[in-house]
Amino acid sequence: MKIDTNILESHEAKLTVTVDSEKFEGSKRQAARQLSKKYKIAGFRPGKAPYAVVAKHIGEGAIVEQAVNNLVDEIYPQVIEEAEIKPYGPGSLENMPEMDPPTFEFLVPLEPEVTLSNYRETRIEFTPKEVTEENINEVLDNLRDSQAKIEAVERPIEEGDMVYIVLNGTRKGEEDPEKKTLVEDRRYPVIVEKEGVGDENEYPFPGFSRKLLGLSAGDKKKFQHTFSSEYEFEDLRGVTGMYKVSIEEVKGRALPELTDEFAQSVGEYETLEALKDDIRSTLTEQFENEARSEYETAVVDQLVEEAAFKYPPQMLEAEIDDFIHDLEHQLSHQGITIDVYLQSRAIEMQELRDEVKENAEGRMKRGLLLMEVANQESVTISNEVITQRVQQTLNEVAQYYSEEEAKRLSTGDNLSSLMSRIATDEIISNTLTLLREIASGELEKREAEEAEAAAKAEAEAQAEQETTTDEESAEETQESEPTTDPAPETTAEVVEEEEEATEEQSDADESEAEAEEAK
């Protein structure tokens, strides 16, 4: 078997495999026996009809097709091994250009490759998000809104009012009746928001409710709006909508006063200050999480820009599939199917896939980058943590599913998939933490402190060892000196002995002199 390998720019391997003719002939005979078992041939037991009879009865083409399938199944694992490539997924037989000798052309997607920048030198300033009095007051306003008393008013529309309207919208310049309508006549309530609050998500377009300010019940108004070229929904980008609105009813919202009694009505708070303190504590934690998440996103996005990626088209298509699946899951919570969603936007599935491609590719690259960093930094997760997380997830699942469904999710392939997903999530989380510490300089600072502490501990240990060695040497020296000689006399004792000797000599001299005189 001969194998020629050609790596394509699409990060796929084109493998041209030439097989011995004899091997292919053997595969054809095997295929004929298989087919003769499947189809009844008069006069022969299943699997016993001669090749020529099978070919005449079923056709040479059917035998060749079966033989090719058999041979591909047999040689493909060996082809991958001998070609020394790492597939991302299963390859496909693209062509069989020659029959003599039999030649196969396989197209095999390759494992993705990520070339990282020197991410250890990346530094991005981290800016914490502080809680302000304005943030606290915004939460208090929302709490007051939840307890607002709504009643009809006879005055022009103001901020905070609930207005019942009838709205109609069409595309400007569109002649196709199916595409012309943007909003059919419908009655629904609108809350007139403060400027800049929730504008981007407002229906039917950002800033719509504020166009109602100053109108009164019974008034009608026409206006138009042109959607931006970067609007969330692609089919509305650059579209100009013509809208007609009728004001049917205006209801004002009376808000409760900010008092201790209001705080007590919200929860277990004795005073308004206690409520504010709790809000401040909650917002502090929320802002810390948001700032950390935004910072991690900024770090990863920069590293993605600096990195080089190679991946096969099949991988991106699989990511788009996951993106669409996630969208279907979100829509299901609203009771909407993907088909209804497509119809509401007047687009086909392929248009939706093209629309989400950029976001899907970005998500895929971020995932590839994080896993490559995790690999280079040897980021792992212990079996104990995985087991704990799996059990926690299964306990949560048991609260929302029947006992039979919960059991099904906790066994076999479902359990293996859950464990794999949790392990991946934990590794990515730990890798994000590592990158955050690198980019903010926290890791470098901690490593420097640890190195300094280690050096200090080592120096202290060495000094202690030297002191111990000196003491041991002194003890050994003292033990080695002779111990038979008397201890040396002190200076005072020597002087005293000399004086006594002098006096004794003086007395002797006087006695001798006296003896001479007597003579």
DADA-V10695 format. One record per helix or strand. SS is the DSSP state (H for helix, E for strand). FROM is the first residue (numbers start at 1). TO is the last residue. If there is no record, write none. Layout:
BEGIN
ss-><SS;SS>
from-><FROM;FROM>
to-><TO;TO>
END
This chain:
BEGIN
ss-><E;E;H;H;H;E;E;E;E;H;H;E;E;H;E;H;H;E;H;E;H;H;E;H;H;H;H;H;H;H;H>
from-><2;12;21;51;60;87;92;102;113;119;133;149;162;177;181;199;209;220;234;240;260;272;308;313;338;349;383;403;412;442;491>
to-><7;18;38;58;83;87;99;110;115;121;146;152;171;180;191;201;212;226;236;254;266;306;310;332;345;376;398;409;440;480;518>
END
